[in-house]
């Protein structure tokens, strides 16, 4: 978890219209924001991620895993579930089934017993066994380093594929979950109405030297500071840049 940031002084930033990491204008970032908010400039976008990097240079995903296969399974199981809940269930599971062959041999019924505390566990058990079977039969029990192929596996959508591509194979992908979607729209990085639109915006505007860890920084920021119901703006390290108009004031001191 990224450590809490101390309040910082207001800073003035100036710069040209936001550009992508190739120097071309970023269309969505360059448009006026919601409720008349001004767009983030390229220098402001860089400063946001410079601060995230300074605060937490090597952010890590919070799903526990042993290898690329267990990472894939953990991300599939994490849909509509908390990372903590998934980790609690998979610690024992991954001891007995750390490979596609072992998971397939475990079988759907036994798998359900391990993950029954996770939401939608019946559907997820079916998908995990099916994807394990495909990995064994079609990919020599190896998780493919290919997003398009990953998305053909049962239970694997674009977000899951992006997470695996980033963490397991070191690609600078943008996995847009509920936190990334909310934070990106709230602070002014995107106006996307869908996860894919937000992903495309982020790919365009985030500087290449910060792209590898960008989605982790945004996830952690949304999980621990820029929360859905009551963002803790008073201790946010990018509050002076953020375009969110309804910043939450610090709670009153108690005697």
N, C-alpha and C positions, 0 to 999 in steps of 0.2 A: 504494500500500500504506500502511495506517495505520502510523504509527511506533510502536515499542514503548513501552509505558508503564512508568514506574518503579513499584516496589512502593509501595502506599499504606497508610496506617494504617487499622486497623479503625474503622468508624464505626457508630454506633447509629442505626437508623431506626425510626420508628413511623408508623402511619397506619391508615386504615380498610381494609376489604377492597378488593382490586383492582377498579377500575371501568374501563369502556371509555371511549373518547374522547367519549362523549355523557353520561357520568356514571352510566350504568347498571352494575350488578354484572356482572363478567365471570365466567361460570359456571366455565369450566375453570381459570382462574387462581385462583379463590377456593377450589378444592378442595384438600384436603391433597395434598402431593406424594408422589412415589414414596419408598418406604423411610421413611415418616414425616416427610418434609421439610415444613416449614411453608410456607404459600403466600407468594408475594411480595405486599407491599402496594402500593397505588397509588403511594405516595411512593417506594418502592424501584424500581418499574418506571420512573417518571419519572427517578430518579437514574441508572439504568443508561444511559438514552439521553441524558441531559444530559452524562454523561461521554464517551460515544461522540462526541457532537457537539463537545464541547470539544477532544477529541483530534484529530478529523478532521471539520471543519465541512462540507466539500463532498466526500463520498466519491463515487468514480466507478466504474462498471463497468470491468472490465479487458479486455473484448472490443473490439478495434479495429473501427471502422466509419466510413463516410463519411456515411450518411444513414439514414433509417428502414428502407429496404429492406435495405441491407447489414447493419444491426443485426439485423433479422429473420433473415437468412440465417446470420449468425454464431452467433446463439443456437440455431438449429436444428442447426447443425454441432457445437455444444458439448456436446450430450448424450453422456454417457459419454466425454468427452474433456476435456483441460485447455484453459483459455483460451490459454495460451502456445502449445500445439500448433495450435489453431485460428488464432490470429493469424499464425503462421508460414506457414500455407497460404493464408490469405485475402488477404495483402498483394498477392500477384501476381494472384490471382483478381479482386479488386475493381478493379484497374487496367483490366481488360478487360471486366468485367461489373458495373458499379456500379448498373444499373437492371434492373427486371424484364424489359424487352424485350431488353436485351443478354444477360442470363442465359439467357433462353429460346432466343435465337438461338445461344448457345454450344453448347447441346445436352448431353445427359446423358453421352455418352461423353467429350467434351472436359472436362466438369466433373469427371469422375472423376479425370482426370490431375492436376488442381490439388489435389484434396483426398484423394488416396490415402494420405496419411500419417495421416489421421484415422480413428479407429475407426468401423466400420459405414459406410464411405464410399460403398458401392454403394447402400444404401438411402437414405442422405442425399442423394446426387446425384439419385436418382429423385424424392424429395420436393421438393428445391429447384427442379428444373425444372418440376414439376407446380404448385407454388405460384406460381412466376413466371408460368406460363401463365395461371393464374386471375387473378392481379393485372392482367395485360395485358388479358385478355378481359372481365373482369367489373368491374374497379375502376379502369379508365383508368390503369393502372400506378402506382396510389397505394396505399400501405399503409393499410388502414382504421384509424381511431381508434375501434375498437370491439372489446372483448375477445371477445364472443361470436362475431363474424365471424372474428376472427383464429383462433379455435380450430377453425374449419371448414377452414382451409387445411391441405394435406398436411404432416405432420411437425410441426405446431404444437399443443402441449398447453397446459395452463393456465399452467404455469410460464413457458414461452416467451412466451405472450401477456401475462402480467403484466410481464415484463421490458420488452417493447416498449412497453406502455402507460405504464410508469414512465419509462423513459429517453427514448423518442422523443416522448411526448405529455404528460409531466408529471403523470400520475395517481399518487396515493399507494397503489399496489398493493403486495402482499406476495408476491414470487416466492419460493416455498419450494423450494430445491434441497437437496442432501444436507447442506450446511453449515448452512443455516438450520434444517433439521429437527433436526439433532443439537444445535446450540447452544440452540435454543429449549427442547427437552426437558431438556437438561443443566442449564442455569442456572435453570430454573423458570418460564419464560414460558409454557410449554404442557405438557400431558400428551398431546397429540394422537398417535394411532397412525398417522395418514395425513398426507400433505402438505396435503390440503384442511383437515383438522381443525386442523393447526397454523396454517395461513393464517387460518382463521376466528378462532382465539384471538388471534393477533397483531392482526388488524383491530379486535377488541374492546378490547384492553387498552393498545395503544400510544397515547400522547398524540398528538392530531392534529398538533401543531406539530413532531413528530419523524417522522411517518408517511412523508413523502416519501423519506427516506434510510434508513429503518429496515432494509430488507432488505439494502442495501449494507453497513451497519455489521455486521450479523449474518454476512453472507457473509465479509467480511474478517476478522472476529473468529474465525470457524471455520477459515478458510484459514491464518491465520498465528499464531494463539495457541491457540484452543480446538480443537486438532487431535484427530482421531478416536482415535488410539492413545495419544498422550501429550500431553495438554494442558499448556501451559506456564503453569500456574497461578501460579507464583512471580512472574511479571511481568505479570499480568493486572490491568487497571485496575478491574475490577468483582469481584475475588476476595472481598471482604468481604461482598458482597451475594449472590453466586451460591450456589445451593442444592446444587450438586454436592458430594456427601459425601466423595469420594475424591480430593481435590485433590493434584496432583503437587507434591512438594517440589522446591526448587531443587537442581540437581545439585551434587555435592560439588566444592569448589574443587580445581584441580589445581596441583601445585607447579610 
